[in-house]
Amino acid sequence: MQGREHWIARLKEWGVLREGHFLLTSGRHSPGFLLFAPAFSLPPAAEEIGSAIADMYRGQGIETVVGPAMGGVILAHEVARALGVRSIYAEKDGDAMALKRGFGLRPAERVLVVEDAVSTGGSVRKVLDICERTKADVVGVGIVADRTAGRVDLGAPLHALLELEVPSYPADDCPLCRAGEELVRPKA
């Protein structure tokens, strides 16, 4: 498996790692952001990332890879392709996530949950809730970049290609806001 410096260089090369003042999906603010769309728009980059995550889980009997929309859709597809298994994704359904479009999981189905980046793990937890409700067997969680440097606990074995220490702040207690830095909504 490639190391930390490899993934930092690749993510910078693909325009994923960004610095500034960003609004995260969780509502928190951060001086760093990982925007994976530029990498996932390049099939060779998406394949490289997906294969690397698949390599962490080979031989574990995974039957389905599931990711949250939007960040996990292409990633789930690439990881599943590398493993030769099915790929599905969960979509927002009010405050939760749901499997739509005819997707489903069966009891004891061996599932790998994937996501591009985690800060609080909120989106992944919602996918894990679906797995729990359907009684699927979650083998693990594969993440490209863990912004918590390994501190996030999702209640399932987690492996990340890259662990980063990227601070985030509550919106009402953000030093970047106090400094007058313009807030960027990178997913807008």
Protein Blocks (a to p, Z undefined) as FASTA:
>chain_A
ZZfklmmmmmmmnomaccdddddfkopacfbdcdfklmmmpmklmmmmmmmmmmmmgonl
pabdcdddfklmmmmmmmmmmnopacdddddehjbccdeehiacdehiacddddfbdfkl
mmmmmmmmmmmmnopacfbdcdfbdckgopacghiacddfbdcddddddfklcfklmnop
acddfkZZ
